[in-house]
Amino acid sequence: MDCLWIFVQLITAAALISSTIIILKSFIIPTTAPPSSSSNSLSSNNNPSLPSGSLGLPFVGETLHFVSSAYSHRPDTFMDTRRQRYGKVFKSHIFGSPTIVSTDAEVNRFILQSDAKVFVPSYPKSVTELMGKSSILLINGSLHRRIHGLIGAFFKSSHLKAQVTIDMQKYLQKSISTWTNTCQHNPIHIQDEAKNIAFEILVKTLISLEAGEEMEFLKKQFNEFIAGIMAFPINIPGSRLYRSLQAKRKMVKLVKEIIEGRRKKMGEKLNKAVPMNDVVDVLVNDGGQQVTNELIADNMIDMMIPGQDSVPILITLAIKYLSDSPSALQQLVEENMELKRLKTQVGEALKWSDYLSLPFTQNVITETLRIGNIITGVMRKAMKDIEIKGYLIPKGWCVLAYIRSVHVDENHFQNPYHFNPWRWQDKDSNNSNFTPFGGGQRLCPGLELARLEASIFLHHFVTEFR
């Protein structure tokens, strides 16, 4: 990725970096009913007003302070100082737009659950150019609901979970076989190892591509493509954005060839049931005129963005927190060793349901999601004037539902900065103050797969290594 730019470019890059961290980690399907469109409010205040706050400097706003805080040893400084000064909901100017920032759980829930008539996703210009108008991250309405419904149902299927379990175990064992000799001389970088495994599983889930030349080609082009998300939004030959768009075109071409082959096979098997082995199968068999080869190919690439980093980061942070908590690590090891012993005794292979049935392992993952905050927050844009708890969000303004502040709010979680998996023993991880995968119509459909992959990695890691 590009480095030092002139002042104006630095502002844009800061916005892009922050929005990449905040936004591009989640996918979305309808899960809960949105608030009533007749009220669009959590309050009956007849005179809503803008929240208190500061818009900062002209054009720059408060973006630089927001970004510098995010990359400091105290990433909550920006939010904490303003929350103390103005309250849990305040106005600012970040990412080039006037923005209402919410660190309030109730307000965040309202934002996340609202439909496209109230809020739509908000992305920087370079992101929208890279994604394209048909991207699942940008489309709204019936087409969005349809695609997310199809993908969400497939991601939750027992068939896919069983296949992901087999693939994860295979790829993980292949990697582990090299660690024993390597770690005696060189360090093993867990995030890199997890990223390689997660990417191959994700690509197989999307387009059934196995390891080989095409997979290596896709990895290379994807790395070129993803670098453009943090680029200055100028699309001219030689620019970062231009190179990223070229890389995406090469990937789309490869995926379209796969899609065309599937459609041909589907035509040959007319009136015969076709197995749904990947997301391409699911969308190709939808039969809708709007779901074109171009739309499917574009979205296969776009869907690699959130999935490619979220699972590796989750795994890496879990191991980091466990290494700092000997008692948690000991209980995790004991639970997983007991499962391994029982399965060995009866001569059975571990199934996906076995991994997800380990209560303390799931508590460790839940606590990692809470304190690690892989999704820091979500950005939306108001489609009309909205009143929330007596505050006004003007039409066209952005709103940042800052999830991290809720997850480390001592009013919701005692001693919030302490890694404590036991806090989830008597607490429902589906409570409204815990939203690590977003919520509402844009809830991540891959949340169960993320937990499954992390569970498998942790099981094999702690039962085979110290």
N, C-alpha and C positions, 0 to 999 in steps of 0.2 A: 504494500500500500504506500501511497505517496506520503511524503513527510512535510517539511517546513514550506509554507506558502506565504504570500504577502498577506497583509492584515485582513482584507476583505475576504480572501479565500479561506483564511483560517477560521473565520466566523462560520462560513458555510460548512467547512469540514467538521467543525465542532458539532454543529447541528446534526450533520449526517451520522457521525459516530454515535452521538447520544441516542438519536432516534433508532439507529440500527440495534443498539443494546436494548432499548425500551420496547420496540415494536416487533422486530422480525424474529420472534421466538415462538409465535403462537399461530394455531389454525382455529377454525371456527365452525361450529354447527349450532343450530337452534337447540336450546335445552330448557329454557324457562320462558314464560310469557313476559313480554315487555310491559312497562307501565302503561296505564291507560293513556291513549293519545289525546283524550279529551282534556286531561289535566296537565300532563307532562310536568308534574310538580310534586315535591314532597311537602309542600307548604301551601297554606291558603293566604299568604301575605299578598295584599292587594297592591303593594308598592315595592316590588323587588328592586334591588339596586346591585351594582357591581360590587364584588367583594373588595375589601381593602387590599392594598399592595402597591407595588411600584412597577412601572413599565421600563425602568432603567434608561439607558442611553438611547438616543435616536438610532434606529436600524439595528444596532448591536443588542439592545435590550439587556437582558440579564443572562444571555446564553453562555458567555465565557465563565461567569461565576458558577453557573449550573454545571458546566463540563469540568471545570477545575476541581470542584467539590467531589464530583463523581469519581475522579481519578486520584483523589487524595486518600490519606489513611483514615479520613473521617468523611465518608461519602454522603452522610446525612446532614452535613453542615448547612447546605443551601436550604433544605426543607425545614430543618429544625429552627434556624434563626427566623425564618419567615412565619412559621407556624406559631412561634412564641410571640412574634410581633403583631401578626394579623389574624391569627386563628387557623383552623384546619383547612379552610378554603380561602385562597387568595389569588389575586391577579398578578401576572408577570408578563414578560415578553421574551419568549425563547423560540429557537428554531425559525426565526424570522417572522413570527406571528404573535399577536396579542393572545395570551393564553390564560385560562382559568385553571389553576392547579388545585387538585383535591387530595388531601391526605386523610379524608374522612371516610370511614368504611361504608356508611349509609349512602353517601353521595356517590362513591365509586360503584356501589352495587346498582344504583339507578342508571349511571352512565353505561355500565357494561350490559345491562339488560334492555336498554332502549333499542328500538329498531332503526332502520335506515331513514325513516321519516324524521327522526330526531337527531341522531348522530351518525356520521359516516367516518370511515378510517381516514387519517390524515398522514401523508407521507411527504418527504422532501422530493423535489423535482427529479433528481437523478434516480431515485427509487422508482417513481412512477414510469420513467422512461425505460428502465431496465425490466420492470414487471410487465408493462403493456396493459392496455385497457381491459383485456379479458382475464387478467390475473385474479385468482381466487382471493387475493389480499385486497383487491380494489372493487370487484363487482358487488352489487347489492341486489335486493329484491328477490324475485322468484328463482332466477338462475342461480344466484348465490345459495339460496336455501336448498335447491335441488342438488347441486354439486356437493355441498357439505353434508347433506343427508346421505347421499350415496357413499361418500368417502367415510363418513362417521360410522355408518353401519358396518362397512367392511373392516375398518380398524378395530371394531369391537367384537368381530366374529371369532369364534373358537378356532375355526380353521386357520385364520391368519396367526393367532397367538401361538398355535401349535407349530406352525411353520417358522415363525420368528424364533421360537425357543430352540428348535433344531438348528437353525442357521447361526444363532448367537452362540450356542454351545460349540458348534463346529469352528467358527471363526475365532472364538476365544481360546479354544484348545490349541489351535494352530499358532496363535500368538504366544500363549503361555509356554509352549514347547521351546520357544527361543529365549524366554526370559531367564531360565535357570542358568544357562551358560553366560548370557550377556550381562546379567546383573552382578556377576562376580568381578567384572572389570569396568563396566559402564553403568550409569544410572538408567533406569527404565522410566520414560516419561509417560505417566498414566494417561494424561489427557490426549496425547498423540496416539497412543495405542487404542484408546476408547474411540477416538474420532475415526480412525481407519475402519474399525469394526462397525461402528454405527453407520458410517456412510455406505458401506457395502450392503448392510441389511436394509437400509432405507431405499437404495436404488433397486434392490431385488423386490422390495415391497411395492415400489412404484411401477417398475417396468420389467421385472424378472431378469435383469441383467446379471450374469455371473461374473466372477473374477476372471480377468483376461485382458486382452488388448483394448477392447471397447471400454471396459471399466476404467483402465488407466487413462485412456483418452478422455473419458468423461470427467475423471478427477482433475486432470490437468486443465481442461476447459472451464470446469466449475470454479477452480481457484482463481482463474483469470476473470471470470464473470463476477464472482463475489467481491473482488477488490473494487469494482466500480461503484458499489453501494456507498463507499466513503469518498467518492471522487467529486471534484468540482463539476457541476452539471453543465459542461460544455461538450457537445457532441461534434467534434471535428476530427479528421484523420490524425492519428497519433496521440489523441487525448486518452486519458484513463477510461472515461466513459465510452468512448468509441471502441477501444479494445475490448471492453467488457461486453458491449453489444455484439461485437463480432464473435466473441466466444459463445455467447448465448445462441446466436444463429447456427453455429456449428453443432451445438448440443441439440437444438430443436430439430435440425436436419436428421440427426441420428435417431431421435425419439420418433419422429414422423415416419421413418422407415419401419420402425417396430410396429407402430400403430397401423400402418397400411397392411403389413403382413397379418396382423390380427384380424382386420376387417375381411381380408381375403379368406382366411381360415373360417371365419364366422359364416361367410357366404357359402363355403363348401359344406358346412355342417348345418344347413338350413333345416329348421324344425327339430334340431337336436339340442339337448341341454349342453351349454358351454360352461365349464368350470371357471369360477372367478378366482384366479391365482394372484392377481395384482390389481393395482388401481386402474391401469390402462384397460384391463378386461372389464372392470366395473363400469367405466365411463363409455367405452366403445359399445357395450351392450345396452346402454340406456336408450338408444334409438332416437333421442331428441335432435331436432334439426339444429338447435343452437350449440350442441356439444360437438363441435367440428374437430377435425384432426389438429388444426392449428391451435384451438383452445386447449385441447388435451395436452399437446406437446409443450406449449408455453407453461401450463400449470404444473407439469411434471418437474420442470426445472425450478419454478418458483417454490414448489413444496420442499425442495431440497434445502432451502435456506434455513427455515426454522428448525427442521429436524436434524440438520448436520451438526449443530453446535449444542443444542439443549441437553441431549442425553450425555455426551462426553463431559460437559461442565457439571451436570448433576452427579455423575460417577466420581469425578475428580474431587469435587467439594465434599462428598460423603466420606471419601477416604481421608481427606485432610482433617475433617472434623473428628472422625473416629480416631485418628492418630493422636489427637489432642485430648481424647476422652477415654482413658484406659478402661474404665468401668463399662462404658457403652460398647467398646470394642470387644471386651470379654464376653458380654451377654450376646452380642451378635455372633461371635465365633461359636459359642456353645449351642445356640439355636441352629445354626447352619450345619455344624458337625453332627448334631443329633439327627437332622433330616438326612444327611448323607449316610449315616450309619444305618438308619431304618431302611432306606432304599437299597443299600448294599445287601442287607440281610435277606430281603425278599427278592432280590435280583431284578429290580425294576429301574427303568430310566426315569429321571426327573421330568415331570410334565409342567406346563406353564402354570397350572393351578397349584402345584406344590410350591413354586417360588412365591406366588402371590398370597399364599396362606400363612407365611411366616410373619407373625404379628410384630415382633420387635424389629425385624428387618424393614417392614413397612413403616414403622414409627421413625426409624432412622431416615428413611427416604423422605417422609413427610416433614420432619424437622429440618432436613437439608434444604428442601424446597422453601421452607419458611424463612430460615435465617440466611440462606444463600441468595434468595431472590433472583433466580435466573431470568425471570421476566420482571424488570423493575417497575414497569407501568405500561399503560396503553394510551395512545393518542387518538383523539377523535376531533371532528369538526362539527359545530352546531349547524343544522340545516334551517333552524328558525330560532327566534328568541325562546329561551328555556328558563323556567324558574325552578331552582332547587333549594329547598330549605330557606326560602326568602332571598336567595342570591340570584342575580340575573346573569345568564350566559348569552351574550348577544349573537345573533345570526352571523355566521362567518368566522366567529372566534374559534380557536382551538381549545380543547380541554385535555388536561393530562390527569388521568386517574392514577395517582402514584401509589402503587400496590405496596412497595417496600415499607413506606412509613406506617401502614396499617399492620404489617407483619412484625414490626419491631416497636409497636405501641404498647407501653406497659399497662395501659388500660385493658388491653385484650390478651396480652401474654406476659405473665410474671417473669421478671428478669429476662427480658426479650433478647438480649445479646448473648445469652448463655445457651450453648448447644445442649438441649435436654430432650432426648427422644421420649423419655418417660412422661412428659407432659401430655402426650397423645393417647396414653393408656385409657383414660376416661373422658376423652374429648373426641367429638366427631370431626374428622378431617374435612367434611363437607360443610362446615359452618361458614356463615357469611363473612367472617373476618379473615378467612383463609382462601385466597384466590390465586394460587401460583400459576395457573394455566389460563388466566383471564376469566371470562364468564359470559353468560347470556348467549346471544346469537353468534358470537365469535369465540366460543370456548374451544380450546385445542382438542381436536378429535383424537390426537395421538397420546393423550395423557396416560391411558392404561398401558400402551406399548412402552412409553418412557419408563414407567414404574417396573414393567416386566424386564426390560433390558438392564436397568440398574440392579434389579434383584439378582438376575443371573450373573452379572459381572461380580457383584459383591460376594455371592455364594462361592464362586470358584476362586476368587481372589483370597478370601479369608480361610478357605479350607485347604488351600495348596501352598500358601505363602505366609510368612510371618510379617 
